Amino acid sequence: MKSSCCSRLQIFFFVILAAARSGAQEFPPSHPVSIYRQASAARADGDYYRAIELFREALTKNPSYFDAVLSLAEIYFQLEEYDQALDLSKKALALSPASAAARVLQGRILIGTGEAPAAQKIFEAILREQPNNIEARLAMAELDIAGGKNRNAVNEYLETLQISPQNRKALLSLALIQQAAGNTSAAADYFDMAVRFHGDTPLTRLLAGEFYLAGGNLAAARRHAGIALTLNPDYEAAYMLLGQIELLEGKYPAVYTTMDTILKLNRNNPAAWYLKAMAALYMGNPKDAITLLRTLLSLGQENEIARITLEDTLREFFPAEDPLRKEFADYHFVRGGRFRERNLFSRAYEEYRRGLQLNPYSPEGRKAFADIIEKLGYYARSYAVMQFLEAQKMADEDILESLEMGESFLEDSVSREWNIDQLLVPRRKFSLSLFFDLSSSNLIHRSSGIYLTRYFSDLLSGSPLLAPPALAIEVKNYGEAFQEARQRESDYFLILTYSETSREFVIKADLYLSRTGGKIDSFQVYRTGNDRVQNSLTRMISDLSSRFPLRGELLQREFERGLVNLGRVDGIKEEERLLIVPRNSLSLKHDRLEFSWKPEDILGNFTIKKIDDMVAEGVVNKNGFFDRINPGDTIFRDTRDEKNPEQPLPAVPDRPLFKLIQSIQ
């Protein structure tokens, strides 16, 4: 009886407590807590702008509402509006100075503004007070990733999992880091755990789907995309994933439908316009693709990838006389003029060159191009451009006057003395096979990798040392690239990968010897701001070209005088001494960008005396008593004594990876 009475009493108090709690949670719609809950729901659905509106409304009614201030700061942080987020985080800390959540957020904001040391002090202070603070540990890992210390971040995440074995951010972050490092098996394990414990969150399904898409498992990718859309029917990123899957499956009309769904939700989504344009191209409708890409450019003229793709499409499918080609060529001519006014001649050169590829019959473009080439110091090439204008009856009085001046200037040139056309002299370049790694790239503009690689190849065509291939190819792995490069019998092959955020661009390049498949070197360029794509690609080519050794050929010889097919474009200097060996005596080292030769093969040396654009004259000096030096022998620069020790690739932060991990809340 006593037990029964006790039981009834416990039930009574439980009912009273539940009623009290229920009553405490019931607020009128205009109450700050009610508005805060609506804002939190909007935020959970990804409707950040509605959430901002509601959080601000809650703060209008209660300016000291800490949760609303902190939530508002977190949204602005997610939108990368760091100045606004920082101000709000300070306000939150003023309301609750001991709040670890507000302090962690402030540290994460400082990472975004580039103040890593200040952020580190905040996180370390929190962890001294609370060693098991999960948010501080996760933020410290973010700091490591922002600094390019991915291994340190992995350790932080693993320690976090010891405290919280099912932590979603730690699991997904580890999966993404392993995926970026090419450790697909480990990445798959972490994605499986994340799905097992957090399969009911759209982001988990999205990231898992992206992983399987990169690995070519379209069925698994589609399954995860579908679940993500079931969980959130307005999830734009999941629709983008589905659209990419449909594109790879050849379901091009379905891509149109899926992208239209996104554009109804957000007409300003550049990725949707771009993927829809890709579907049009794959269906054989270049005019529709141009229309879609022009629409995309109307949303932002600075969209370089859209412009590169559009121009490539114009060059491939539209005749040179088409007005559209003239329109987009004029864009580059105008930019070239602006760079020329600021004496940025290398930048102007690329703009005029690109413009002339689109509209090769532009007299104004060619005249400006000739002027830029002359300003860069390549007088023979400038003269040749003006000769072309005269031959096409496009020369005005200024051009004719420039031709007369150029004629007199070139009278004493090396090529005139040797009676050759230096622009027609054959050059022995390093042959290069070029590949784009489809599985390792992370691009907002899906399927744009091949267009970026074609553009890279186009820029590479101006290199005096490297001969780009006629075709750039997408590959899924190193093995495919190695096999293709061997079959082409190129000297080297290059595998490119790209990463992109809304404000940043990264290109990575791995260089291999085609004969053995051995890795020679790695390169990485990161750029932000305007023209980041073009600046990244041109810098990559500059870095790549600067590492290749110099090699030429003895074209003619008259006693001690000789002519070689190396010139100003190769960066040679007067009085520089080069070595001479028989034509086929050089081989390529398997592990570095250097030549290998036998000491007994050295026939002599060649001292540069006078330089033209593409050729140079010098003095031939033989080794030993017998003179065995003949035209056709190889001239090269000995780089063995240059101080260029092998060093690991600098720890350049993977900004797109950092942004992706940072977005996991």
C-alpha positions in Angstrom: 0.0 0.0 0.0 2.8 2.3 0.9 4.5 1.5 -2.5 1.3 2.2 -4.4 0.8 5.6 -2.6 4.4 6.5 -3.3 3.9 5.6 -7.0 0.8 7.8 -7.3 2.6 10.6 -5.6 5.5 10.4 -8.1 3.1 10.4 -11.0 1.3 13.5 -9.6 4.5 15.5 -9.2 5.6 14.4 -12.7 2.4 15.6 -14.2 2.7 19.0 -12.4 6.3 19.4 -13.5 5.5 18.6 -17.2 2.6 21.0 -17.1 4.9 23.7 -15.7 7.5 23.0 -18.4 4.9 23.1 -21.1 3.5 26.3 -19.8 7.0 27.8 -19.7 7.4 27.1 -23.4 4.2 28.6 -24.5 4.7 32.2 -25.7 2.6 34.5 -27.8 3.7 34.8 -31.5 5.1 38.3 -30.9 7.3 37.2 -28.0 11.1 37.3 -28.6 11.4 33.6 -27.8 8.6 32.7 -30.4 10.3 34.8 -33.0 13.7 33.3 -32.1 12.3 29.8 -32.7 10.9 30.8 -36.1 14.3 32.2 -37.0 16.1 29.0 -35.9 13.7 26.9 -38.0 14.4 29.1 -41.0 18.1 28.8 -40.4 17.9 25.0 -40.2 16.1 25.0 -43.6 19.0 27.1 -45.1 16.9 30.2 -45.5 19.5 32.5 -44.0 18.0 35.8 -45.1 14.6 35.0 -43.5 16.5 33.9 -40.4 18.4 37.2 -40.2 15.2 39.1 -40.5 13.6 37.2 -37.7 16.6 37.2 -35.4 16.8 41.0 -35.8 13.1 41.3 -35.0 13.6 39.3 -31.8 16.5 41.7 -30.9 14.3 44.7 -31.5 12.0 43.4 -28.8 14.8 42.3 -26.5 18.3 43.8 -27.4 19.9 41.7 -24.7 18.7 38.4 -26.0 22.1 36.5 -26.0 21.0 33.5 -28.0 19.6 35.7 -30.8 22.8 37.8 -30.9 25.0 34.7 -31.1 22.8 33.0 -33.8 22.9 36.2 -35.9 26.7 36.3 -35.6 26.9 32.7 -36.7 24.8 33.3 -39.8 26.9 36.3 -40.9 30.0 34.1 -40.3 28.5 31.4 -42.6 27.8 34.1 -45.2 31.5 35.2 -44.8 30.5 38.7 -43.7 33.2 38.7 -41.2 33.1 42.3 -40.1 29.4 42.1 -39.2 29.9 38.7 -37.6 32.8 40.0 -35.5 30.8 43.0 -34.2 27.9 40.7 -33.2 30.3 38.2 -31.5 31.7 41.0 -29.4 28.2 42.0 -28.4 27.4 38.4 -27.5 30.6 38.3 -25.3 29.6 41.6 -23.6 26.3 39.9 -22.7 28.0 36.7 -21.5 31.8 37.0 -21.1 32.2 33.4 -20.1 30.4 31.9 -23.0 32.7 29.4 -24.7 30.5 29.3 -27.7 30.8 33.0 -28.3 34.6 32.9 -27.8 34.9 30.0 -30.2 32.9 31.8 -32.8 35.0 34.9 -32.5 38.1 32.7 -33.0 36.7 31.2 -36.1 35.9 34.6 -37.5 39.5 35.7 -36.9 40.6 32.7 -38.9 38.4 34.0 -41.8 40.0 37.5 -41.5 43.5 36.1 -41.6 44.3 36.7 -37.9 45.4 33.1 -37.1 47.6 33.9 -34.1 44.8 35.7 -32.3 42.4 32.8 -33.0 44.9 30.3 -31.7 45.2 32.2 -28.4 41.4 32.1 -28.0 41.2 28.3 -28.6 44.1 27.5 -26.4 42.7 29.5 -23.6 39.3 27.7 -23.8 41.0 24.3 -23.9 43.1 25.1 -20.8 39.9 25.8 -19.0 37.8 23.1 -20.6 40.1 20.4 -22.1 37.2 18.4 -23.5 35.4 21.4 -25.2 34.4 19.8 -28.5 33.8 23.1 -30.3 37.2 24.5 -29.4 38.9 21.3 -30.6 37.0 21.4 -33.9 37.9 25.1 -34.3 41.6 24.3 -33.6 41.5 21.7 -36.4 40.0 24.3 -38.7 42.9 26.6 -37.8 45.3 23.9 -38.8 43.6 23.3 -42.1 43.6 27.1 -42.8 47.4 27.0 -42.3 47.9 24.0 -44.5 48.6 21.7 -41.6 46.2 18.9 -42.5 48.0 16.2 -40.5 47.7 18.3 -37.3 44.0 18.7 -38.1 43.6 14.9 -38.5 45.1 14.4 -35.0 42.7 17.0 -33.6 39.7 15.3 -35.2 40.8 11.9 -34.0 41.2 13.2 -30.4 37.7 14.7 -30.7 36.3 11.3 -31.7 37.8 9.8 -28.5 35.7 12.3 -26.5 32.7 12.2 -28.8 32.8 9.1 -31.0 29.8 10.1 -33.2 30.7 13.7 -33.7 29.4 14.6 -37.1 31.8 17.4 -38.0 34.8 15.3 -37.0 33.7 12.4 -39.1 32.8 14.4 -42.1 36.0 16.5 -41.9 38.2 13.4 -41.6 36.4 12.0 -44.7 37.0 15.2 -46.7 40.6 15.4 -45.7 41.3 11.8 -46.6 39.4 12.3 -49.9 41.5 15.3 -50.7 44.7 13.4 -50.0 43.6 10.6 -52.3 43.0 8.0 -49.5 39.7 6.9 -50.9 39.4 3.8 -48.7 39.8 5.7 -45.4 37.5 8.4 -46.8 34.8 5.8 -47.5 35.1 4.4 -44.0 34.5 7.9 -42.4 31.7 8.7 -44.8 30.0 5.3 -43.9 30.3 6.2 -40.2 28.9 9.7 -40.8 25.9 8.2 -42.7 25.3 5.6 -40.1 25.1 8.1 -37.2 23.9 11.2 -39.1 22.2 10.0 -42.2 19.2 12.1 -41.4 21.0 15.4 -42.1 21.0 16.6 -45.7 24.7 17.8 -45.6 25.9 14.4 -44.6 24.1 12.8 -47.6 25.3 15.5 -49.9 29.0 15.1 -49.1 28.7 11.3 -49.3 27.0 11.7 -52.7 29.8 14.0 -53.9 32.4 11.4 -52.7 30.8 8.6 -54.6 30.3 10.8 -57.7 34.1 11.5 -57.7 34.7 7.8 -57.6 32.4 7.1 -60.5 29.8 5.3 -58.4 26.8 7.1 -59.9 24.2 4.8 -58.4 25.4 5.4 -54.8 25.8 9.2 -55.6 22.2 9.3 -56.9 20.9 7.5 -53.8 22.5 9.9 -51.4 21.3 12.9 -53.5 17.8 11.6 -53.5 17.8 11.1 -49.7 19.2 14.7 -49.2 16.3 16.0 -51.3 13.8 14.0 -49.4 15.1 15.5 -46.2 15.2 19.0 -47.7 13.2 19.5 -50.9 14.7 22.9 -51.5 18.3 21.9 -51.2 20.1 23.6 -54.1 23.4 21.8 -53.6 21.7 18.4 -53.7 19.9 19.3 -57.0 23.4 20.3 -58.4 24.7 16.9 -57.4 21.7 15.2 -59.1 22.2 17.4 -62.2 25.9 16.4 -62.5 24.9 12.7 -62.2 22.3 13.1 -64.9 24.9 14.8 -67.1 27.3 11.9 -66.7 24.5 9.4 -67.4 23.7 11.2 -70.6 20.2 12.3 -69.4 20.5 15.8 -70.8 16.8 16.8 -70.8 16.7 15.7 -67.2 19.6 18.1 -66.5 17.5 20.9 -67.9 14.6 20.0 -65.7 16.7 19.7 -62.6 18.5 23.0 -63.2 15.2 24.8 -63.8 14.1 23.6 -60.4 17.1 25.3 -58.9 16.6 28.5 -60.9 13.1 28.7 -59.7 14.5 28.7 -56.1 17.4 31.0 -57.0 17.7 32.6 -60.4 21.2 33.9 -59.5 22.7 30.5 -59.0 25.7 30.5 -61.5 26.4 26.8 -61.2 22.9 26.0 -62.4 23.2 28.2 -65.5 26.6 26.7 -66.2 25.5 23.0 -65.9 22.4 23.7 -68.1 24.8 25.2 -70.7 26.9 22.0 -70.5 23.8 19.9 -71.1 23.0 22.0 -74.2 26.5 21.5 -75.6 26.3 17.7 -75.0 23.0 17.7 -76.8 24.7 19.4 -79.8 23.0 22.8 -79.3 25.9 25.3 -79.1 23.7 28.2 -79.8 21.6 27.4 -76.8 24.7 27.0 -74.8 25.9 30.4 -75.8 22.6 31.9 -74.8 22.8 30.3 -71.4 26.4 31.3 -70.9 25.6 34.9 -71.9 22.8 34.9 -69.3 25.3 33.7 -66.7 27.7 36.5 -67.7 24.9 39.0 -67.3 24.8 38.0 -63.7 28.5 38.7 -63.2 30.9 39.9 -65.9 33.8 38.7 -63.7 32.8 35.0 -64.1 36.0 33.9 -65.9 35.0 30.2 -66.2 31.8 31.1 -68.0 33.7 33.4 -70.3 36.4 30.8 -71.0 33.8 28.2 -71.9 31.8 30.6 -74.0 34.8 31.7 -76.0 36.0 28.1 -76.5 32.5 27.3 -77.8 32.6 30.2 -80.2 36.0 29.2 -81.5 34.8 25.6 -82.0 31.4 26.0 -83.5 31.1 29.5 -85.0 32.9 30.9 -88.1 35.5 33.6 -87.7 33.3 36.2 -89.2 30.4 35.7 -86.7 29.4 39.0 -85.0 29.5 37.2 -81.6 33.1 36.4 -82.0 33.8 40.0 -82.7 31.8 41.1 -79.7 33.7 38.9 -77.3 37.1 39.7 -78.9 36.4 43.4 -78.3 36.1 42.7 -74.6 39.7 41.5 -74.6 40.9 44.3 -76.8 39.5 46.8 -74.4 41.1 45.1 -71.4 44.4 44.9 -73.3 44.2 48.6 -73.9 43.7 49.2 -70.2 46.7 47.1 -69.3 48.8 48.8 -71.9 48.0 52.2 -70.5 49.4 51.0 -67.1 52.5 49.5 -68.8 51.4 46.0 -67.8 52.6 44.6 -71.1 52.6 40.9 -70.3 48.9 41.1 -69.2 48.1 43.2 -72.3 49.8 40.6 -74.5 47.6 37.8 -73.3 44.4 39.9 -73.7 45.3 40.8 -77.3 46.3 37.3 -78.1 43.0 35.9 -76.8 41.1 38.6 -78.7 42.8 37.7 -82.0 42.0 34.0 -81.5 38.3 35.1 -81.5 38.6 37.7 -84.2 41.7 37.1 -86.3 40.7 39.8 -88.8 40.7 42.8 -86.5 43.2 45.4 -87.8 43.0 47.4 -84.5 43.7 44.2 -82.5 46.7 43.2 -84.6 48.1 46.8 -84.6 47.9 46.9 -80.8 49.3 43.4 -80.6 52.3 44.3 -82.7 52.9 47.3 -80.5 52.8 45.2 -77.3 55.2 42.6 -78.8 57.6 45.4 -79.6 57.3 46.9 -76.1 58.2 43.4 -74.7 61.4 43.6 -76.8 60.5 41.1 -79.5 61.1 43.2 -82.6 61.2 40.5 -85.2 57.9 39.1 -84.1 56.3 42.6 -84.0 57.6 43.2 -87.5 56.0 39.9 -88.7 52.6 40.9 -87.4 52.8 44.2 -89.2 53.8 42.4 -92.4 50.7 40.3 -92.0 48.6 43.5 -91.9 50.3 44.8 -95.0 49.7 41.5 -96.8 46.0 41.5 -95.9 45.8 45.2 -97.0 44.9 46.3 -93.5 47.9 48.5 -92.9 47.4 52.2 -92.4 50.0 55.0 -92.5 51.1 54.3 -88.9 51.7 50.6 -89.7 53.6 51.4 -92.9 55.8 53.9 -91.0 56.4 51.3 -88.3 57.4 48.8 -91.0 60.0 51.2 -92.4 61.4 51.7 -88.9 61.3 48.0 -88.2 63.1 47.3 -91.5 66.0 49.6 -90.6 66.1 48.3 -87.0 66.4 44.7 -88.2 69.2 45.4 -90.7 71.9 44.6 -88.2 70.0 41.6 -86.7 71.5 38.1 -86.4 68.9 36.7 -88.7 69.7 39.2 -91.5 73.4 38.5 -91.2 72.8 34.8 -91.5 70.0 35.3 -94.1 67.3 33.3 -92.4 63.7 33.8 -91.3 64.1 33.3 -87.6 60.3 32.8 -87.1 60.4 29.7 -89.3 63.4 28.2 -87.6 62.3 24.8 -86.1 62.6 24.5 -82.4 63.0 21.3 -80.4 60.5 21.6 -77.5 59.7 19.2 -74.7 56.5 17.4 -75.7 53.9 17.4 -73.0 50.7 15.3 -72.5 48.1 17.2 -70.6 45.4 15.6 -68.4 42.6 16.9 -66.1 41.9 14.7 -63.0 38.1 14.5 -62.9 38.0 12.7 -59.6 40.2 15.1 -57.5 38.8 18.5 -58.6 36.3 20.5 -56.6 34.7 23.1 -58.9 31.5 25.1 -58.4 31.2 25.2 -62.2 30.7 21.5 -62.7 32.2 19.9 -65.8 34.3 23.0 -66.5 37.6 21.2 -65.9 38.1 20.3 -69.5 37.6 23.9 -70.6 40.1 25.2 -68.0 42.6 22.6 -69.2 42.1 23.6 -72.9 42.6 27.2 -71.8 45.8 26.2 -70.0 47.0 24.4 -73.1 46.2 27.5 -75.1 48.3 29.7 -72.8 51.1 27.0 -72.9 51.3 27.4 -76.7 53.3 30.5 -76.2 56.1 28.7 -74.3 59.4 28.6 -76.1 60.3 25.3 -74.2 57.1 23.3 -74.0 54.9 21.9 -76.8 51.3 21.4 -75.6 49.4 18.5 -77.0 46.7 18.8 -79.6 44.2 17.4 -77.1 43.6 17.7 -73.4 42.0 14.6 -71.8 39.9 14.0 -68.7 41.1 11.0 -66.6 39.9 9.4 -63.4 43.3 8.3 -62.1 47.1 8.4 -62.6 47.1 5.0 -64.4 44.9 6.3 -67.2 47.2 9.3 -67.7 50.4 7.2 -67.6 49.1 4.7 -70.2 47.9 7.5 -72.6 51.2 9.5 -72.2 53.2 6.3 -73.0 51.2 5.7 -76.1 51.7 9.2 -77.2 55.5 8.9 -76.6 55.6 12.4 -75.0 58.5 13.5 -72.9 56.4 14.4 -69.8 52.8 14.3 -68.8 51.0 16.8 -66.5 47.9 16.0 -64.4 46.0 19.1 -63.4 43.4 19.5 -60.6 41.4 22.5 -59.8 39.5 23.8 -56.7 37.2 26.7 -56.6 35.1 28.7 -54.1 33.1 31.8 -54.8 36.1 34.0 -54.2 39.2 31.7 -54.6 40.8 29.5 -57.2 43.5 26.8 -56.8 45.3 24.9 -59.5 47.6 21.9 -58.7 49.9 20.2 -61.2 51.8 17.0 -60.9 54.6 16.4 -63.5 55.7 12.9 -64.5 58.2 11.4 -66.9 56.2 9.6 -69.6 58.8 6.9 -70.1 58.7 5.6 -66.6 55.7 7.3 -65.0 58.0 8.6 -62.2 57.0 11.7 -60.5 59.3 14.7 -61.2 57.7 17.7 -59.4 54.6 19.2 -58.0 53.3 22.8 -58.4 50.4 24.7 -56.8 49.1 28.2 -57.2 46.4 29.9 -55.2 44.8 33.2 -56.2 41.9 35.3 -55.0 40.3 38.5 -56.2 39.7 39.6 -59.8 41.1 37.6 -62.7 42.1 34.8 -60.3 41.6 32.0 -62.8 43.7 33.6 -65.5 46.3 34.7 -63.0 46.5 31.2 -61.5 47.0 29.5 -64.9 49.5 32.0 -66.2 51.5 31.8 -63.0 51.4 28.0 -63.1 52.8 28.0 -66.7 55.5 30.5 -65.6 56.5 28.3 -62.6 56.5 25.2 -64.8 58.5 26.7 -67.6 61.1 28.1 -65.3 62.0 24.6 -64.1 62.7 23.0 -67.5 66.3 23.0 -68.7 67.4 25.0 -71.7 68.1 23.0 -74.9 68.7 24.2 -78.5 70.4 23.2 -81.7 73.5 24.5 -83.6 71.9 25.6 -86.9 74.9 26.8 -88.9 78.6 27.2 -88.4 81.3 29.3 -90.1 84.6 28.5 -88.6 84.4 29.8 -84.9 81.1 31.6 -85.5 77.8 29.7 -85.0 74.1 30.2 -85.1 71.7 28.5 -82.6 67.9 28.4 -82.4 67.8 30.0 -79.0 67.0 33.7 -78.5 65.6 36.4 -76.4 62.4 34.4 -75.8 64.5 31.8 -74.0 66.0 34.2 -71.5 69.6 33.7 -72.7 72.2 36.4 -72.0 75.3 37.7 -73.8 78.5 36.0 -72.8 76.5 33.0 -71.4 78.4 29.8 -72.0 76.4 26.6 -73.1 77.6 23.1 -73.7 77.7 21.2 -77.0 77.0 17.5 -77.4 76.0 15.2 -80.3 72.3 15.5 -81.2 71.0 12.4 -79.4 73.4 12.3 -76.5 71.1 13.9 -73.9 68.6 11.9 -72.0 66.0 13.0 -69.4 66.6 12.0 -65.7 63.9 9.9 -64.2 63.5 11.8 -61.0 64.2 15.5 -61.7 64.1 18.1 -64.4 67.6 17.7 -65.6 69.6 16.3 -68.5 71.8 13.2 -68.2 74.9 12.9 -70.3 78.3 11.3 -70.4 81.3 13.6 -69.8 83.1 12.1 -72.9 80.1 13.3 -75.1 81.0 17.0 -74.5 82.3 18.3 -77.8 82.9 21.9 -76.7 81.0 25.0 -75.7 79.2 27.9 -77.2 79.5 31.5 -75.9 76.5 33.8 -76.7 77.6 37.1 -78.4 74.5 38.5 -80.1 70.8 37.8 -79.6 67.7 38.1 -81.7 64.1 37.1 -80.7 64.4 33.4 -81.7 68.1 32.9 -82.7 71.5 33.9 -81.4 75.1 34.1 -82.7 78.1 33.0 -80.7 81.6 31.6 -80.6 82.2 27.8 -81.0 85.0 26.4 -78.8 86.0 22.8 -79.3 87.2 20.4 -76.7 90.5 18.7 -77.3 92.6 18.6 -80.5 90.0 17.3 -83.0 87.0 19.5 -84.0 83.9 17.3 -84.0 81.3 20.0 -83.8 78.7 20.1 -86.6 75.3 21.7 -87.4 72.6 19.6 -85.8 74.5 19.2 -82.5 72.7 20.0 -79.3 73.3 23.1 -77.3 72.2 23.1 -73.6 72.6 24.7 -70.3 74.3 22.7 -67.5 72.1 23.1 -64.4 73.9 20.6 -62.2 75.7 23.2 -60.1 72.7 25.5 -59.7 71.5 25.5 -56.1 68.1 24.0 -56.5 67.8 21.3 -53.8 64.8 19.0 -53.8 62.3 20.4 -51.3 58.8 19.2 -50.4 55.9 21.2 -51.8 55.3 24.2 -49.4 52.3 23.8 -47.1 49.9 25.8 -49.2 46.4 25.8 -47.6 43.7 24.0 -49.5 41.3 26.9 -49.3 38.3 25.2 -50.9 38.7 22.2 -48.5 38.9 24.7 -45.6 35.8 26.5 -46.8 33.9 23.2 -47.1 34.9 22.0 -43.7 34.2 25.4 -42.2 30.6 25.2 -43.6 29.9 22.0 -41.6 27.9 23.2 -38.5 
